[in-house]
Structure formats: C-alpha cells, structure tokens
C-alpha cells in the first residue's frame, strides 16, 4: 500500500532495488578476474574519507550521546571492514610479479547485507525518529563514522596482508 503523502515512494524503492541489483551484477561479473592491488595507493581513500568525516563531524558538533554512537559505529564498521578484507584473495601474478586481488562472492554478500541493514534502519528510523529523538544529521554522522571504520580497517588489513605476501614472495 502506498503512502498518500508520498505516491512515488514505491516507484523510487523499485528503482533503487533495480539499480543496486544492476551494480551488483556488474561487480559479480568483474569479480572473476583479478585486479592489480597497488599497496602504495591504499591510504588515499581512507585519508580523503577521514578528512571528509572529520569536517562533517566538526560542523555538526554532535552531542556526547551521538559521539558515542559514532565511535561504536566506527568500531562496527572496522569489524566488517576487517572481515571483508579477509575475504579478498591476494596473489602474486607469476608473469608480472605484481600483487593481484580478487573479491570473494562472500565479500559482496557482506556489502549487500550492510545495504539491507541500512535500508531497514532507515525505514525503522523514519518510523521511530520521534521516539528516539535522532535527527537526520545525527544519523548521517553515525553512517559516516561507520563507513570510515569500514574503509580504513579494510585498507589497513589489505596493506598488511599484501606486504607480507610480497615479502614472502621475495624471500622464498
């Protein structure tokens, strides 16, 4: 049943689901091939996103309760990033001696689960926003902290694994 105040919300939801399915199908297709992993560039995304997150948190000046929620979200994001990085297969290409990565379907499933949780939280949050007294800016801060934790720890774990693999390849 559609909400009379938002008659296009069902169409928008169907469009969003279709778009996510299309993007995931393209990612699954590309997953079969290994991609070059450049260890020297792994710091760039967390640095840019960390600067963006710090800026967003500084302009919103969250309450202490939201700061704790952001810290918890960053830790949870870090745990998911750690698990996702563990699911990435790293190898050294025998022809070029370059480090390659290949994502596991389980890593993609983990991202799909995060997207589903986010959509569920959004729906639940919309219904309970008056009860919890959590605004849109606070929810954005929490999600930004979660994403930063995920990106930073995933990249750190990939860097550590890649460095160890290259060192082992050179010595043996």
N, CA, C and O of each residue as an XYZ file, in Angstrom:
688
protein
N       0.843     -1.175      0.000
C       0.000      0.000      0.000
C       0.886      1.234      0.000
O       1.848      1.298      0.765
N       0.585      2.204     -0.831
C       1.410      3.395     -0.928
C       0.917      4.451      0.046
O      -0.266      4.516      0.377
N       1.828      5.253      0.482
C       1.528      6.358      1.385
C       0.955      7.503      0.553
O       1.590      7.922     -0.415
N      -0.241      8.030      0.903
C      -0.826      9.097      0.095
C       0.044     10.359      0.062
O       0.001     11.123     -0.902
N       0.831     10.569      1.118
C       1.690     11.761      1.146
C       2.879     11.604      0.198
O       3.432     12.601     -0.267
N       3.275     10.367     -0.092
C       4.421     10.089     -0.956
C       4.020      9.058     -2.010
O       4.398      7.893     -1.887
N       3.273      9.444     -3.035
C       2.779      8.461     -4.006
C       3.876      7.795     -4.829
O       3.656      6.701     -5.348
N       5.047      8.412     -4.967
C       6.118      7.851     -5.792
C       7.136      7.070     -4.974
O       8.152      6.649     -5.527
N       6.909      6.860     -3.683
C       7.899      6.172     -2.865
C       8.063      4.719     -3.296
O       9.176      4.194     -3.253
N       6.981      4.054     -3.712
C       7.072      2.670     -4.170
C       7.884      2.588     -5.456
O       8.724      1.701     -5.605
N       7.643      3.491     -6.369
C       8.388      3.523     -7.634
C       9.865      3.796     -7.354
O      10.740      3.171     -7.954
N      10.137      4.717     -6.457
C      11.522      5.025     -6.096
C      12.219      3.836     -5.465
O      13.394      3.589     -5.734
N      11.501      3.094     -4.622
C      12.077      1.910     -3.991
C      12.382      0.840     -5.036
O      13.447      0.222     -4.998
N      11.469      0.620     -5.956
C      11.695     -0.363     -7.023
C      12.887      0.060     -7.889
O      13.711     -0.775     -8.261
N      12.975      1.343     -8.207
C      14.099      1.839     -8.993
C      15.410      1.621     -8.246
O      16.394      1.187     -8.845
N      15.441      1.917     -6.939
C      16.644      1.741     -6.131
C      17.064      0.275     -6.091
O      18.244     -0.038     -6.245
N      16.109     -0.616     -5.887
C      16.421     -2.047     -5.851
C      16.962     -2.507     -7.210
O      17.925     -3.271     -7.269
N      16.348     -2.045     -8.288
C      16.830     -2.393     -9.621
C      18.236     -1.876     -9.878
O      19.068     -2.584    -10.444
N      18.502     -0.645     -9.462
C      19.832     -0.064     -9.646
C      20.877     -0.841     -8.847
O      21.953     -1.143     -9.363
N      20.566     -1.165     -7.594
C      21.504     -1.923     -6.760
C      21.744     -3.300     -7.366
O      22.880     -3.774     -7.385
N      20.690     -3.951     -7.865
C      20.845     -5.262     -8.495
C      21.735     -5.168     -9.736
O      22.574     -6.040     -9.961
N      21.559     -4.125    -10.534
C      22.387     -3.936    -11.729
C      23.862     -3.752    -11.349
O      24.739     -4.387    -11.935
N      24.130     -2.890    -10.375
C      25.509     -2.635     -9.950
C      26.138     -3.915     -9.397
O      27.289     -4.226     -9.704
N      25.389     -4.650     -8.587
C      25.934     -5.885     -8.030
C      26.185     -6.926     -9.116
O      27.174     -7.655     -9.052
N      25.310     -7.004    -10.107
C      25.525     -7.946    -11.214
C      26.806     -7.597    -11.972
O      27.571     -8.485    -12.348
N      27.033     -6.320    -12.192
C      28.264     -5.896    -12.869
C      29.488     -6.229    -12.016
O      30.512     -6.666    -12.540
N      29.381     -6.021    -10.695
C      30.504     -6.343     -9.806
C      30.789     -7.842     -9.786
O      31.949     -8.253     -9.792
N      29.733     -8.664     -9.762
C      29.926    -10.109     -9.779
C      30.613    -10.556    -11.063
O      31.443    -11.465    -11.040
N      30.271     -9.922    -12.184
C      30.927    -10.257    -13.446
C      32.413     -9.936    -13.419
O      33.242    -10.709    -13.900
N      32.736     -8.764    -12.841
C      34.146     -8.342    -12.790
C      34.940     -9.116    -11.745
O      36.170     -9.114    -11.781
N      34.259     -9.773    -10.823
C      34.944    -10.472     -9.744
C      35.752    -11.668    -10.211
O      36.697    -12.082     -9.540
N      35.396    -12.216    -11.336
C      36.065    -13.420    -11.834
C      37.525    -13.164    -12.194
O      38.362    -14.064    -12.121
N      37.815    -11.933    -12.582
C      39.189    -11.577    -12.951
C      39.891    -10.937    -11.756
O      39.266    -10.258    -10.941
N      41.163    -11.161    -11.672
C      41.950    -10.500    -10.648
C      42.274     -9.073    -11.061
O      42.451     -8.788    -12.245
N      42.351     -8.190    -10.097
C      42.727     -6.796    -10.346
C      44.042     -6.517     -9.641
O      44.341     -7.095     -8.595
N      44.805     -5.642    -10.218
C      46.069     -5.266     -9.604
C      45.796     -4.523     -8.302
O      44.925     -3.655     -8.243
N      46.544     -4.870     -7.266
C      46.439     -4.196     -5.980
C      47.687     -3.351     -5.787
O      48.799     -3.874     -5.713
N      47.499     -2.078     -5.709
C      48.627     -1.152     -5.536
C      48.686     -0.739     -4.073
O      47.910      0.098     -3.613
N      49.616     -1.338     -3.362
C      49.738     -1.077     -1.926
C      50.021      0.389     -1.630
O      49.585      0.915     -0.605
N      50.743      1.043     -2.517
C      51.118      2.439     -2.274
C      49.933      3.394     -2.357
O      50.053      4.546     -1.939
N      48.798      2.953     -2.881
C      47.625      3.817     -3.012
C      46.513      3.481     -2.020
O      45.477      4.147     -2.025
N      46.695      2.481     -1.182
C      45.629      2.079     -0.273
C      45.299      3.143      0.782
O      44.201      3.128      1.339
N      46.201      4.041      1.060
C      45.962      5.060      2.089
C      45.095      6.213      1.587
O      44.558      6.967      2.398
N      44.946      6.368      0.283
C      44.296      7.555     -0.278
C      42.818      7.637      0.101
O      42.370      8.670      0.600
N      42.061      6.578     -0.125
C      40.616      6.617      0.155
C      40.342      6.864      1.638
O      39.527      7.731      1.953
N      40.986      6.138      2.571
C      40.721      6.449      3.979
C      41.148      7.866      4.379
O      40.505      8.487      5.225
N      42.216      8.374      3.784
C      42.649      9.733      4.119
C      41.625     10.768      3.661
O      41.276     11.679      4.412
N      41.150     10.626      2.438
C      40.152     11.574      1.921
C      38.848     11.436      2.695
O      38.253     12.434      3.103
N      38.406     10.202      2.897
C      37.147      9.993      3.604
C      37.273     10.399      5.069
O      36.320     10.915      5.652
N      38.435     10.171      5.664
C      38.656     10.599      7.053
C      38.612     12.107      7.188
O      38.052     12.632      8.151
N      39.203     12.814      6.220
C      39.140     14.280      6.247
C      37.700     14.756      6.082
O      37.263     15.681      6.766
N      36.972     14.124      5.176
C      35.566     14.466      4.982
C      34.756     14.179      6.249
O      33.929     14.994      6.657
N      34.992     13.030      6.861
C      34.274     12.670      8.091
C      34.591     13.650      9.215
O      33.693     14.078      9.940
N      35.863     14.006      9.359
C      36.238     14.967     10.405
C      35.577     16.317     10.164
O      35.103     16.961     11.100
N      35.549     16.737      8.917
C      34.906     18.011      8.593
C      33.410     17.955      8.894
O      32.865     18.874      9.504
N      32.746     16.882      8.470
C      31.311     16.755      8.726
C      31.003     16.727     10.218
O      30.040     17.349     10.668
N      31.813     16.013     10.980
C      31.581     15.955     12.425
C      31.886     17.285     13.101
O      31.261     17.633     14.102
N      32.842     18.027     12.558
C      33.163     19.320     13.173
C      32.077     20.352     12.928
O      31.829     21.195     13.790
N      31.419     20.306     11.764
C      30.384     21.309     11.507
C      29.051     20.943     12.147
O      28.217     21.819     12.374
N      28.835     19.649     12.444
C      27.562     19.273     13.051
C      27.610     19.317     14.570
O      26.567     19.337     15.224
N      28.808     19.333     15.134
C      29.031     19.329     16.588
C      28.025     18.428     17.307
O      27.115     18.913     17.979
N      28.201     17.092     17.157
C      27.247     16.154     17.744
C      27.295     16.149     19.270
O      28.309     16.479     19.884
N      26.180     15.767     19.850
C      26.091     15.664     21.308
C      26.958     14.501     21.785
O      27.354     13.664     20.975
N      27.260     14.432     23.077
C      28.070     13.313     23.574
C      27.438     11.947     23.275
O      28.155     10.982     23.010
N      26.132     11.861     23.315
C      25.450     10.593     23.017
C      25.696     10.194     21.554
O      25.944      9.024     21.261
N      25.629     11.151     20.658
C      25.867     10.861     19.238
C      27.347     10.573     19.004
O      27.680      9.755     18.147
N      28.242     11.223     19.744
C      29.669     10.928     19.619
C      29.964      9.478     20.000
O      30.758      8.807     19.341
N      29.319      8.997     21.071
C      29.479      7.592     21.472
C      28.925      6.682     20.383
O      29.537      5.670     20.043
N      27.763      7.045     19.835
C      27.168      6.243     18.756
C      28.091      6.228     17.540
O      28.213      5.200     16.874
N      28.742      7.350     17.242
C      29.688      7.402     16.120
C      30.891      6.505     16.384
O      31.363      5.821     15.475
N      31.390      6.501     17.614
C      32.524      5.647     17.955
C      32.149      4.174     17.832
O      32.925      3.376     17.305
N      30.970      3.816     18.312
C      30.506      2.433     18.193
C      30.334      2.059     16.719
O      30.701      0.959     16.305
N      29.778      2.975     15.936
C      29.590      2.721     14.505
C      30.932      2.548     13.799
O      31.058      1.695     12.920
N      31.934      3.342     14.168
C      33.257      3.210     13.555
C      33.876      1.853     13.898
O      34.512      1.226     13.050
N      33.691      1.403     15.139
C      34.221      0.089     15.535
C      33.494     -1.022     14.776
O      34.131     -1.947     14.273
N      32.169     -0.936     14.690
C      31.413     -1.938     13.933
C      31.811     -1.926     12.457
O      31.958     -2.984     11.844
N      31.985     -0.738     11.889
C      32.453     -0.636     10.512
C      33.837     -1.255     10.348
O      34.117     -1.925      9.354
N      34.695     -1.023     11.334
C      36.025     -1.619     11.300
C      35.982     -3.132     11.331
O      36.749     -3.790     10.629
N      35.087     -3.694     12.143
C      34.946     -5.152     12.201
C      34.469     -5.713     10.862
O      34.958     -6.748     10.409
N      33.526     -5.035     10.240
C      33.049     -5.502      8.941
C      34.139     -5.310      7.881
O      34.304     -6.158      7.004
N      34.880     -4.204      7.958
C      35.992     -3.991      7.033
C      37.075     -5.040      7.188
O      37.642     -5.507      6.200
N      37.363     -5.411      8.433
C      38.354     -6.452      8.694
C      37.903     -7.775      8.082
O      38.687     -8.463      7.428
N      36.631     -8.128      8.297
C      36.114     -9.373      7.749
C      36.096     -9.334      6.216
O      36.434    -10.319      5.559
N      35.705     -8.208      5.667
C      35.646     -8.085      4.203
C      37.047     -8.206      3.594
O      37.215     -8.832      2.548
N      38.048     -7.611      4.245
C      39.424     -7.711      3.741
C      39.932     -9.145      3.826
O      40.706     -9.576      2.971
N      39.514     -9.880      4.833
C      39.923    -11.285      4.948
C      39.345    -12.128      3.820
O      39.919    -13.154      3.454
N      38.211    -11.701      3.266
C      37.559    -12.465      2.203
C      38.127    -12.165      0.815
O      37.731    -12.800     -0.163
N      39.038    -11.215      0.719
C      39.662    -10.874     -0.558
C      40.870    -11.790     -0.758
O      41.741    -11.886      0.107
N      40.908    -12.452     -1.897
C      42.026    -13.346     -2.218
C      43.158    -12.525     -2.824
O      42.966    -11.826     -3.819
N      44.333    -12.615     -2.220
C      45.517    -11.922     -2.728
C      46.482    -12.949     -3.303
O      46.642    -14.041     -2.759
N      47.119    -12.587     -4.405
C      48.112    -13.475     -5.006
C      49.116    -12.638     -5.780
O      48.889    -11.465     -6.078
N      50.222    -13.273     -6.089
C      51.246    -12.617     -6.907
C      51.138    -13.208     -8.310
O      51.217    -14.423     -8.489
N      50.960    -12.350     -9.285
C      50.867    -12.780    -10.683
C      52.224    -13.341    -11.096
O      53.227    -12.632    -11.011
N      52.281    -14.601    -11.542
C      53.575    -15.210    -11.879
C      54.257    -14.565    -13.079
O      55.483    -14.609    -13.181
N      53.490    -13.968    -13.990
C      54.091    -13.363    -15.177
C      54.673    -11.992    -14.870
O      55.822    -11.711    -15.213
N      53.883    -11.134    -14.224
C      54.322     -9.749    -13.996
C      54.902     -9.529    -12.606
O      55.479     -8.474    -12.343
N      54.760    -10.503    -11.710
C      55.221    -10.383    -10.320
C      54.537     -9.220     -9.601
O      55.124     -8.596     -8.717
N      53.297     -8.937     -9.986
C      52.520     -7.884     -9.329
C      51.496     -8.529     -8.405
O      51.063     -9.664     -8.602
N      51.134     -7.767     -7.406
C      50.132     -8.218     -6.453
C      48.745     -8.049     -7.060
O      48.414     -6.975     -7.563
N      47.937     -9.097     -7.016
C      46.575     -9.023     -7.536
C      45.585     -9.387     -6.436
O      45.902    -10.118     -5.498
N      44.382     -8.855     -6.584
C      43.318     -9.156     -5.634
C      42.099     -9.652     -6.393
O      41.857     -9.266     -7.537
N      41.340    -10.513     -5.736
C      40.085    -10.977     -6.310
C      39.089    -11.094     -5.165
O      39.302    -11.821     -4.195
N      37.991    -10.352     -5.311
C      36.988    -10.366     -4.260
C      36.235    -11.674     -4.257
O      36.013    -12.298     -5.294
N      35.857    -12.062     -3.084
C      35.051    -13.256     -2.908
C      33.574    -12.897     -3.033
O      33.179    -11.782     -2.692
N      32.763    -13.822     -3.514
C      31.311    -13.557     -3.502
C      30.791    -13.294     -2.094
O      29.802    -12.581     -1.918
N      31.453    -13.866     -1.096
C      31.040    -13.623      0.291
C      31.285    -12.180      0.693
O      30.524    -11.614      1.477
N      32.344    -11.580      0.161
C      32.609    -10.169      0.454
C      31.500     -9.295     -0.131
O      31.079     -8.319      0.489
N      31.030     -9.650     -1.328
C      29.921     -8.900     -1.925
C      28.639     -9.126     -1.137
O      27.850     -8.199     -0.954
N      28.428    -10.348     -0.672
C      27.250    -10.626      0.142
C      27.270     -9.806      1.427
O      26.230     -9.349      1.901
N      28.459     -9.628      1.982
C      28.589     -8.809      3.180
C      28.157     -7.368      2.911
O      27.483     -6.757      3.742
N      28.539     -6.823      1.758
C      28.123     -5.467      1.402
C      26.618     -5.408      1.153
O      25.965     -4.436      1.533
N      26.069     -6.433      0.524
C      24.615     -6.476      0.317
C      23.896     -6.483      1.664
O      22.870     -5.822      1.826
N      24.432     -7.227      2.627
C      23.824     -7.251      3.960
C      23.904     -5.879      4.628
O      22.958     -5.462      5.296
N      25.018     -5.180      4.455
C      25.150     -3.837      5.025
C      24.129     -2.890      4.385
O      23.514     -2.080      5.079
N      23.947     -2.990      3.058
C      22.963     -2.154      2.372
C      21.559     -2.471      2.872
O      20.761     -1.564      3.110
N      21.255     -3.758      3.031
C      19.933     -4.149      3.534
C      19.718     -3.644      4.957
O      18.632     -3.170      5.292
N      20.738     -3.744      5.787
C      20.628     -3.218      7.153
C      20.420     -1.708      7.148
O      19.651     -1.172      7.946
N      21.105     -1.041      6.254
C      20.949      0.404      6.172
C      19.527      0.779      5.754
O      18.925      1.688      6.326
N      18.995      0.071      4.751
C      17.622      0.340      4.321
C      16.627      0.025      5.435
O      15.661      0.764      5.629
N      16.855     -1.064      6.164
C      15.970     -1.405      7.277
C      16.068     -0.361      8.383
O      15.058      0.031      8.967
N      17.291      0.086      8.667
C      17.468      1.110      9.692
C      16.812      2.421      9.274
O      16.249      3.141     10.099
N      16.894      2.712      7.998
C      16.257      3.937      7.506
C      14.742      3.863      7.657
O      14.108      4.815      8.112
N      14.171      2.731      7.276
C      12.727      2.557      7.406
C      12.315      2.587      8.866
O      11.355      3.264      9.232
N      13.045      1.850      9.706
C      12.743      1.835     11.132
C      12.995      3.203     11.756
O      12.235      3.663     12.608
N      14.073      3.841     11.317
C      14.395      5.178     11.849
C      13.347      6.208     11.499
O      13.015      7.065     12.317
N      12.815      6.130     10.273
C      11.737      7.046      9.892
C      10.526      6.849     10.779
O       9.875      7.814     11.179
N      10.223      5.596     11.086
C       9.048      5.302     11.902
C       9.273      5.675     13.365
O       8.324      6.039     14.059
N      10.514      5.591     13.844
C      10.797      5.805     15.260
C      11.544      7.103     15.552
O      11.986      7.313     16.681
N      11.693      7.976     14.562
C      12.516      9.176     14.760
C      11.985     10.053     15.889
O      12.774     10.650     16.621
N      10.695     10.143     16.043
C      10.132     10.941     17.123
C      10.389     10.333     18.483
O      10.582     11.048     19.466
N      10.391      9.005     18.541
C      10.620      8.306     19.808
C      12.078      8.405     20.232
O      12.366      8.633     21.406
N      12.999      8.237     19.289
C      14.421      8.215     19.616
C      15.052      9.597     19.653
O      16.142      9.757     20.202
N      14.416     10.561     19.103
C      14.942     11.934     19.041
C      16.303     11.986     18.354
O      17.219     12.673     18.806
N      16.413     11.247     17.257
C      17.633     11.243     16.465
C      17.302     11.868     15.121
O      16.437     11.380     14.394
N      17.990     12.943     14.801
C      17.716     13.643     13.565
C      18.507     13.101     12.395
O      19.325     12.192     12.532
N      18.244     13.678     11.258
C      18.912     13.262     10.022
C      20.411     13.523     10.096
O      21.202     12.698      9.641
N      20.808     14.649     10.659
C      22.236     14.978     10.747
C      22.958     13.973     11.634
O      24.072     13.554     11.319
N      22.332     13.584     12.741
C      22.954     12.610     13.639
C      23.074     11.252     12.954
O      24.100     10.585     13.083
N      22.037     10.839     12.228
C      22.108      9.561     11.510
C      23.204      9.603     10.441
O      23.908      8.616     10.225
N      23.339     10.747      9.782
C      24.397     10.901      8.780
C      25.766     10.793      9.438
O      26.656     10.127      8.908
N      25.943     11.438     10.580
C      27.216     11.359     11.292
C      27.556      9.919     11.658
O      28.702      9.491     11.516
N      26.566      9.179     12.127
C      26.783      7.789     12.521
C      27.152      6.936     11.313
O      28.060      6.109     11.392
N      26.457      7.130     10.200
C      26.765      6.352      8.994
C      28.120      6.713      8.401
O      28.816      5.850      7.866
N      28.498      7.988      8.495
C      29.818      8.405      8.017
C      30.909      7.755      8.866
O      31.924      7.305      8.334
N      30.705      7.705     10.183
C      31.681      7.058     11.065
C      31.782      5.567     10.748
O      32.878      5.006     10.731
N      30.639      4.925     10.498
C      30.627      3.509     10.136
C      31.422      3.282      8.848
O      32.257      2.381      8.778
N      31.161      4.097      7.841
C      31.842      3.942      6.552
C      33.342      4.188      6.694
O      34.146      3.489      6.077
N      33.719      5.168      7.498
C      35.148      5.432      7.698
C      35.822      4.233      8.360
O      36.907      3.829      7.942
N      35.193      3.662      9.385
C      35.767      2.485     10.037
C      35.927      1.335      9.070
O      36.955      0.658      9.072
N      34.914      1.103      8.235
C      34.964      0.024      7.256
C      36.099      0.242      6.261
O      36.907     -0.659      6.033
N      36.162      1.423      5.673
C      37.183      1.703      4.661
C      38.594      1.663      5.237
O      39.494      1.073      4.639
N      38.788      2.285      6.390
C      40.132      2.384      6.961
C      40.680      1.022      7.361
O      41.826      0.696      7.048
N      39.874      0.228      8.047
C      40.370     -1.072      8.504
C      40.514     -2.041      7.337
O      41.467     -2.819      7.297
N      39.592     -2.005      6.394
C      39.727     -2.885      5.232
C      41.029     -2.597      4.493
O      41.761     -3.520      4.137
N      41.312     -1.344      4.269
C      42.541     -0.980      3.546
C      43.782     -1.320      4.364
O      44.787     -1.761      3.806
N      43.725     -1.121      5.674
C      44.865     -1.452      6.523
C      45.156     -2.948      6.487
O      46.314     -3.353      6.376
N      44.118     -3.769      6.581
C      44.304     -5.222      6.557
C      44.827     -5.668      5.186
O      45.708     -6.525      5.106
N      44.290     -5.093      4.117
C      44.801     -5.441      2.783
C      46.270     -5.051      2.641
O      47.051     -5.802      2.057
N      46.651     -3.905      3.159
C      48.041     -3.465      3.090
C      48.952     -4.426      3.852
O      50.012     -4.815      3.361
N      48.520     -4.805      5.072
C      49.343     -5.723      5.874
C      49.474     -7.087      5.197
O      50.569     -7.647      5.139
N      48.374     -7.619      4.689
C      48.420     -8.914      4.012
C      49.258     -8.848      2.729
O      50.045     -9.751      2.444
N      49.077     -7.769      1.962
C      49.822     -7.614      0.716
C      51.307     -7.464      0.960
O      52.118     -8.046      0.238
N      51.674     -6.689      1.972
C      53.085     -6.504      2.309
C      53.717     -7.823      2.728
O      54.834     -8.139      2.318
N      53.005     -8.593      3.543
C      53.532     -9.892      3.991
C      53.665    -10.862      2.820
O      54.639    -11.611      2.743
N      52.703    -10.854      1.919
C      52.746    -11.749      0.759
C      53.921    -11.386     -0.158
O      54.628    -12.268     -0.647
N      54.122    -10.095     -0.386
C      55.266     -9.686     -1.222
C      56.596    -10.035     -0.560
O      57.527    -10.473     -1.236
N      56.692     -9.846      0.748
C      57.927    -10.184      1.456
C      58.195    -11.685      1.377
O      59.331    -12.109      1.169
N      57.151    -12.477      1.543
C      57.308    -13.936      1.454
C      57.689    -14.342      0.022
O      58.483    -15.264     -0.167
N      57.140    -13.674     -0.964
C      57.461    -13.991     -2.357
C      58.896    -13.655     -2.712
O      59.533    -14.358     -3.496
N      59.402    -12.576     -2.129
C      60.784    -12.175     -2.418
C      61.799    -13.072     -1.723
O      62.872    -13.339     -2.264
N      61.455    -13.542     -0.515
C      62.415    -14.343      0.244
C      62.374    -15.819     -0.152
O      63.350    -16.542      0.047
N      61.267    -16.260     -0.702
C      61.188    -17.697     -0.966
C      60.849    -17.972     -2.328
O      60.743    -19.135     -2.715
